[in-house]
Amino acid sequence: MSVHTPGALSGLVVADFSRVLAAPYATMLLADLGADVVKVERPGVGDDTRAWGAPYAGGTATYFLSVNRNKRSLALNLADPTDQATALELVRRADVLVENFRPGTMGRYGLSYDQVREVNPRVVYCSITGFGAGKGAALPGYDLLAQAVGGLMSVTGPAPGQPVKAGVAVVDVLTGLHAAVGILAALRARETSGVGQLVEVNLLGTLLSSLVNQSVAYTAGGTVPGIMGNRHPSISPYEVYPTADHPMVVAVGNDRQFAAFCRGLGVAELADDSRFASNPDRVANVDALHEAITARLTTQPAAAWFEILSPLGVPCGPVNDLAGAFNFAQTLDLEARVSIGNGDDAVTVVANPISLSAAPVQYRRRPPGLGEHTTEIRDWLDTSSPPPAETN
């Protein structure tokens, strides 16, 4: 067993009362950066995603494994007064509390923000909801619902009138990222003020912000964007094209790249065609441009075009499945996966993409079994000693 060097957030204790995806993703990011994250789970049931399979790895749903590494699991029944007292002692020692229950739930257990700051005024209390704590409090905070009512599906799909969801719970992930940023900002503010504060993030607000140019097309320009398939409303060529075997993406962002693209295709004259001379011209004549490009791309496989076009500075690449994506990362010397644990207990998960030169991300613990650390955490809470040293 080896003791790791301190991470950027070493010494911070996070009381994690969350489950499913958005909040557990946020707390995993904090854990990767060195925080001691104590995941509070219902005895016998635990985080909902423990049962969200198939697929499984070593008997555990891979959904749960994806967002719960580097955490310790404490099984508590928050409806039980004794366990409530344990939870409150954990919170008293914590720097950060994260929860994503429906508004009002934590208060029933004596753990609302107002109740918690009475015993720990330095706590940064992060509450993640679907639609805020006001009139939207009763709405369930599911990613698919947020994608629908928040407008993402209105701009995603193969054609007008055919909305589809993103292939992953992207609103949950974005909300987790925003929550982590809010928590870190509140911790920084605490260095000056000496007190914590309430951080609130919701799925709908996160999505509207994350729609960036599409949202501001409406708020500033009065334009309601619609579904354009794989095309971009303001850039061309910027979509998926067929080749002799697999589809590939071309993402040309300026006239210089377009000229290089045309040379690589062997049709340099297209760059001088008045219909395609500038980006606005190409957007206005996107159908004609698509036809001309497709006629060339379908003469060779996607891999061949990637080898031809990439050295010319043309943004392009095959549409990979996940196996292809991880293999592609490996060819670029990117460490995209990491194994945590030893022997039969090891699990391979996705690496954290953040790289810090002096306090790198660490992988100290595989995702925990339900209540795996209950005894050691209770022992710690029953004494005044610091948390156990992190080992692997």
Stockholm file with secondary structure:
# STOCKHOLM 1.0

chainA/1-392         MSVHTPGALSGLVVADFSRVLAAPYATMLLADLGADVVKVERPGVGDDTRAWGAPYAGGTATYFLSVNRNKRSLALNLADPTDQATALELVRRADVLVENFRPGTMGRYGLSYDQVREVNPRVVYCSITGFGAGKGAALPGYDLLAQAVGGLMSVTGPAPGQPVKAGVAVVDVLTGLHAAVGILAALRARETSGVGQLVEVNLLGTLLSSLVNQSVAYTAGGTVPGIMGNRHPSISPYEVYPTADHPMVVAVGNDRQFAAFCRGLGVAELADDSRFASNPDRVANVDALHEAITARLTTQPAAAWFEILSPLGVPCGPVNDLAGAFNFAQTLDLEARVSIGNGDDAVTVVANPISLSAAPVQYRRRPPGLGEHTTEIRDWLDTSSPPPAETN
#=GR chainA/1-392 SS CCBCCCCTTTTCEEEEECCSSHHHHHHHHHHHTTCEEEEEECTTTCSGGGGCCSSEETTEEHHHHTTCTTEEEEECCTTSHHHHHHHHHHHHHCSEEEECSCTTHHHHTTCSHHHHHHHCTTCEEEEEESSCSSTTTTSCCCHHHHHHHTSTGGGCSSSTTCCCCCSSCHHHHHHHHHHHHHHHHHHHHHHHHSCCCEEEEEHHHHHHHHTHHHHHHHHTTCCCCCCCTTCCSSCSSEEEECCSSSCEEEECCSHHHHHHHHHHHTCGGGGGSTTTSSHHHHHHTHHHHHHHHHHHHTTSCHHHHHHHHGGGTCCEEECCCHHHHHHHHHHTTCCCEEEESSGGGCEEEECCCCCCSSSCCCCCCCCCCTTTTHHHHHHHHTSSCCCCCCBC
#=GC SS_cons         CCBCCCCTTTTCEEEEECCSSHHHHHHHHHHHTTCEEEEEECTTTCSGGGGCCSSEETTEEHHHHTTCTTEEEEECCTTSHHHHHHHHHHHHHCSEEEECSCTTHHHHTTCSHHHHHHHCTTCEEEEEESSCSSTTTTSCCCHHHHHHHTSTGGGCSSSTTCCCCCSSCHHHHHHHHHHHHHHHHHHHHHHHHSCCCEEEEEHHHHHHHHTHHHHHHHHTTCCCCCCCTTCCSSCSSEEEECCSSSCEEEECCSHHHHHHHHHHHTCGGGGGSTTTSSHHHHHHTHHHHHHHHHHHHTTSCHHHHHHHHGGGTCCEEECCCHHHHHHHHHHTTCCCEEEESSGGGCEEEECCCCCCSSSCCCCCCCCCCTTTTHHHHHHHHTSSCCCCCCBC
//
